[in-house]
Amino acid sequence: MDNILEVRDLKVYFPVKKGVFAHTVGYVKAVDGVSFDLRRGETLGVVGESGCGKSTTSRAILLLNKPCGGTIKVDGVDITQIHGRDLMAYRRKVQVVFQDPNASLNPRHTIQEILTEGMVYHGLCRKEERRDKGAELLEAVGLGTEMLDRYPHEFSGGQRQRICIARAIALKPELLICDEAVSALDLSIRAQVLDLLGDLKKKLSLSFLFITHDIGVVQHIADRIIVMNKGRIVEQGTCDEVLKNPKEEYTKYLMASVPKIGKPLA
C-alpha cells in the first residue's frame, strides 16, 4: 500500500514578541520534528491533549500555518514548494472538516451556495447545475434536498457538521482531515457522524487524518494511532498496539481520562 501523505521532521514555531518594537525574544515550538506516513485508504488517528500540536500539524498540512522546517509530501510532491495552478489542484485533493461548524459556515449563504461554490470555482459544475449537485451532496450525508434554500442557523449542530462534511467531499478529495470534527457533538450524534465518515471512506475511497483529544473516539475509526505531546510524537502503532499495550505514561494518562460507566448515583 503506497503512502498518500509523508511528513518528515515537520517544525512549526511561533515567535514570542515583547516590548514597544515587538522584538522576537523566543519561540513557541508548537510542532517540533514530527514525522509520519499516511497510507492510501487508511485512517490515521492523531491523539493528544489541547496544546500538544496536533491541530497545528493539520493546519501545516493544509498550508494554513507556514512550516519552519521539514517536508510535507502528498502523492510524492512536496506541497511546501508549490504555487499557482499546482496549489489550486492541491486544494482539491485535500479537504478539511473543522471542529466548529458555526464558525466554518458562512451565515449569509444558503446551503446550496455553501456546498457548490467550490465546485463552480474549480470547474466541477456549471451554475445551472448547482441545485442538482447540492441535492446529491445532501443525500450523501443523510439530509433532505428541501434544505438547500435554508441558512446555517436553521440547523442543529449535528446537521451543520453533516453539511460541512458534504462541502468537504464536494471537490472529490483523496485526503480528508477531520480536526476535532465530532468533539462538539452529543454522544448519540457523534456516533452517527462517525458511522457516516466510515461509510464515505468506503464509498469514495478516502484517506483520513482524524485528529482528536479523545482516545476513546479514535479507537472506533482509526487503523493506526499517533500520540502527540508537547509538539512531538511520543508513541505510534496500530490501535491494538497502542491501546492494549501502551508504552508511554502519557498514553496511559490519556486512556485513563476516558469516562467509564460506573454505578448510578444514589
C-alpha positions as CSV (number, residue, x, y, z in Angstrom):
1,M,0.0,0.0,0.0
2,D,1.5,3.3,-1.1
3,N,1.6,6.5,1.0
4,I,-0.7,9.4,0.2
5,L,0.9,11.6,2.8
6,E,4.5,11.7,4.0
7,V,5.6,14.1,6.8
8,R,9.2,14.4,7.7
9,D,10.8,16.4,10.5
10,L,7.9,19.0,10.4
11,K,8.5,22.1,12.5
12,V,6.1,24.9,13.2
13,Y,7.4,27.7,15.5
14,F,5.6,30.8,16.6
15,P,7.6,33.9,17.6
16,V,7.2,35.4,21.1
17,K,7.4,39.2,20.9
18,K,7.9,41.7,23.6
19,G,8.5,45.4,24.0
20,V,7.3,48.5,22.2
21,F,9.0,47.5,19.0
22,A,7.8,43.8,19.3
23,H,11.2,42.2,19.2
24,T,11.3,38.5,19.0
25,V,12.6,37.1,22.3
26,G,11.9,33.4,21.7
27,Y,9.7,30.8,20.0
28,V,6.9,28.5,20.9
29,K,7.7,25.2,19.4
30,A,4.2,24.1,18.6
31,V,5.4,21.2,16.3
32,D,9.0,20.1,16.7
33,G,10.3,17.4,14.4
34,V,7.2,15.4,13.6
35,S,7.4,12.6,11.1
36,F,4.8,10.1,10.0
37,D,3.2,8.4,6.9
38,L,-0.5,8.0,6.0
39,R,-1.2,5.1,3.7
40,R,-3.8,5.4,0.9
41,G,-7.2,4.3,2.1
42,E,-6.1,4.4,5.8
43,T,-7.5,6.3,8.8
44,L,-4.7,7.6,10.9
45,G,-5.7,9.0,14.3
46,V,-3.7,11.8,15.9
47,V,-4.4,12.0,19.7
48,G,-3.3,14.3,22.4
49,E,-4.5,16.9,24.9
50,S,-5.1,20.6,23.9
51,G,-1.9,22.4,23.0
52,C,0.0,19.2,22.1
53,G,0.4,20.4,18.4
54,K,-2.0,18.1,16.7
55,S,-4.2,20.8,15.1
56,T,-1.1,22.9,14.2
57,T,0.2,19.8,12.4
58,S,-3.0,19.5,10.4
59,R,-3.0,23.3,9.6
60,A,0.5,23.0,8.3
61,I,-0.6,20.1,6.0
62,L,-3.4,22.4,4.8
63,L,-0.8,25.2,4.4
64,L,-2.8,27.4,6.8
65,N,0.3,27.5,9.0
66,K,3.7,28.0,7.4
67,P,6.2,25.3,8.4
68,C,9.5,26.4,9.6
69,G,11.2,23.2,8.5
70,G,10.7,19.7,7.2
71,T,8.8,18.4,4.2
72,I,5.1,17.5,3.6
73,K,4.6,15.3,0.6
74,V,1.2,14.4,-0.9
75,D,1.4,11.9,-3.7
76,G,5.2,12.3,-3.6
77,V,5.0,16.1,-4.2
78,D,6.4,18.5,-1.6
79,I,3.5,20.9,-1.1
80,T,5.6,23.5,0.7
81,Q,7.2,24.3,-2.6
82,I,4.1,24.5,-4.9
83,H,2.4,27.6,-6.2
84,G,-0.2,28.8,-8.7
85,R,-2.1,26.0,-10.5
86,D,-0.3,23.3,-8.6
87,L,-1.5,24.8,-5.4
88,M,-5.1,25.1,-6.7
89,A,-5.0,21.4,-7.7
90,Y,-3.7,20.5,-4.2
91,R,-6.7,22.4,-2.6
92,R,-9.0,20.0,-4.4
93,K,-7.0,16.9,-3.3
94,V,-7.0,17.7,0.4
95,Q,-10.1,18.9,2.3
96,V,-10.9,19.5,5.9
97,V,-13.8,19.3,8.4
98,F,-13.2,21.7,11.3
99,Q,-14.4,21.4,14.9
100,D,-16.9,24.2,15.0
101,P,-19.4,24.2,12.1
102,N,-20.8,27.5,13.3
103,A,-17.5,29.2,12.5
104,S,-16.8,27.4,9.3
105,L,-20.2,28.0,7.6
106,N,-21.0,31.5,6.1
107,P,-24.2,32.6,7.8
108,R,-25.2,34.8,4.8
109,H,-25.1,32.0,2.3
110,T,-27.7,29.3,1.6
111,I,-26.7,25.7,1.9
112,Q,-26.8,25.4,-1.9
113,E,-24.3,28.2,-2.2
114,I,-22.1,26.8,0.6
115,L,-21.9,23.3,-1.0
116,T,-21.4,24.3,-4.6
117,E,-19.3,27.5,-4.5
118,G,-16.1,25.5,-4.6
119,M,-17.4,23.2,-7.3
120,V,-18.1,26.1,-9.6
121,Y,-14.7,27.7,-8.8
122,H,-12.9,24.5,-9.7
123,G,-14.9,23.9,-12.8
124,L,-16.7,20.8,-11.5
125,C,-20.2,22.0,-12.2
126,R,-21.9,24.8,-14.1
127,K,-24.0,27.4,-12.4
128,E,-27.2,25.9,-13.7
129,E,-26.2,22.5,-12.2
130,R,-25.7,23.8,-8.7
131,R,-29.1,22.7,-7.4
132,D,-28.8,19.1,-8.6
133,K,-25.2,18.9,-7.3
134,G,-26.1,20.3,-4.0
135,A,-29.0,17.8,-3.7
136,E,-26.6,14.9,-4.4
137,L,-24.3,16.1,-1.6
138,L,-27.0,16.5,0.9
139,E,-28.3,13.0,0.2
140,A,-24.8,11.6,0.6
141,V,-24.7,12.8,4.2
142,G,-28.2,11.8,5.1
143,L,-30.0,15.2,4.7
144,G,-33.0,16.1,2.7
145,T,-32.9,18.2,-0.5
146,E,-35.5,20.6,0.8
147,M,-32.8,22.1,3.0
148,L,-30.9,23.7,0.0
149,D,-32.5,27.1,0.4
150,R,-32.1,27.3,4.2
151,Y,-29.3,29.1,6.1
152,P,-26.9,27.6,8.6
153,H,-28.6,29.0,11.7
154,E,-31.7,26.9,10.9
155,F,-29.9,23.6,11.6
156,S,-28.8,21.7,14.7
157,G,-25.1,21.2,15.5
158,G,-25.1,17.7,14.1
159,Q,-26.8,18.8,10.9
160,R,-24.4,21.6,10.4
161,Q,-21.5,19.2,10.8
162,R,-23.0,16.9,8.1
163,I,-23.2,20.0,5.8
164,C,-19.5,20.6,6.5
165,I,-18.7,17.0,5.6
166,A,-20.8,17.4,2.4
167,R,-18.9,20.5,1.4
168,A,-15.6,18.7,2.1
169,I,-16.4,15.8,-0.2
170,A,-17.8,18.1,-2.9
171,L,-14.4,18.5,-4.7
172,K,-13.8,14.7,-4.7
173,P,-10.7,14.9,-2.4
174,E,-8.3,12.0,-1.8
175,L,-7.5,13.0,1.7
176,L,-9.9,14.3,4.3
177,I,-8.6,15.9,7.5
178,C,-11.0,15.8,10.4
179,D,-9.8,18.3,13.1
180,E,-11.9,17.5,16.2
181,A,-14.8,17.0,13.9
182,V,-17.1,15.3,16.5
183,S,-15.9,16.7,19.8
184,A,-18.6,19.4,19.9
185,L,-21.4,16.9,19.3
186,D,-23.7,15.0,21.7
187,L,-22.7,11.4,22.2
188,S,-25.5,9.9,20.1
189,I,-24.9,12.4,17.2
190,R,-21.2,11.7,17.5
191,A,-21.7,8.0,16.8
192,Q,-23.9,8.8,13.8
193,V,-21.3,11.1,12.3
194,L,-18.5,8.6,12.9
195,D,-20.6,6.0,11.1
196,L,-21.2,8.4,8.2
197,L,-17.5,9.1,7.9
198,G,-16.8,5.3,7.8
199,D,-19.4,4.9,5.0
200,L,-18.0,7.8,3.0
201,K,-14.5,6.4,3.3
202,K,-15.6,3.1,1.7
203,K,-17.8,4.7,-1.0
204,L,-15.3,7.4,-2.0
205,S,-12.0,5.6,-1.4
206,L,-10.9,8.3,1.0
207,S,-7.9,8.5,3.3
208,F,-8.5,10.1,6.7
209,L,-6.3,12.1,9.1
210,F,-8.5,12.1,12.2
211,I,-7.5,14.5,15.0
212,T,-9.0,14.3,18.4
213,H,-8.2,14.7,22.1
214,D,-10.4,11.7,22.9
215,I,-8.6,8.5,22.6
216,G,-11.9,6.7,23.3
217,V,-13.3,8.0,20.0
218,V,-10.3,7.3,17.8
219,Q,-10.2,3.6,18.6
220,H,-13.6,3.2,16.8
221,I,-12.4,4.7,13.5
222,A,-8.6,4.6,13.2
223,D,-6.4,1.9,11.7
224,R,-3.3,3.4,13.3
225,I,-2.8,5.9,16.1
226,I,-0.2,8.6,16.7
227,V,0.1,10.1,20.2
228,M,1.4,13.6,20.5
229,N,2.7,15.6,23.5
230,K,4.4,19.0,23.6
231,G,4.9,19.2,19.8
232,R,6.4,15.7,19.4
233,I,5.2,12.2,18.7
234,V,5.7,10.1,21.8
235,E,4.1,6.8,20.6
236,Q,2.6,5.3,17.5
237,G,1.3,2.0,16.2
238,T,-1.8,0.1,15.4
239,C,-4.9,0.5,17.6
240,D,-4.3,-2.8,19.3
241,E,-0.6,-2.0,19.9
242,V,-1.2,1.4,21.4
243,L,-4.5,0.8,23.3
244,K,-3.8,-2.7,24.7
245,N,-0.2,-2.3,25.5
246,P,0.7,1.4,25.8
247,K,4.4,2.0,26.4
248,E,4.3,5.7,27.4
249,E,2.9,7.1,30.7
250,Y,1.3,9.9,28.7
251,T,-0.7,7.4,26.6
252,K,-1.8,5.7,29.8
253,Y,-2.9,9.1,31.2
254,L,-5.0,9.7,28.0
255,M,-6.6,6.3,28.3
256,A,-7.4,6.9,32.0
257,S,-9.1,10.2,31.2
258,V,-11.8,8.4,29.1
259,P,-15.1,8.4,31.1
260,K,-16.2,5.0,32.2
261,I,-19.7,3.8,33.1
262,G,-20.0,3.2,36.8
263,K,-22.6,2.7,39.4
264,P,-25.6,5.2,39.3
265,L,-25.6,8.0,41.9
266,A,-27.7,7.3,44.9
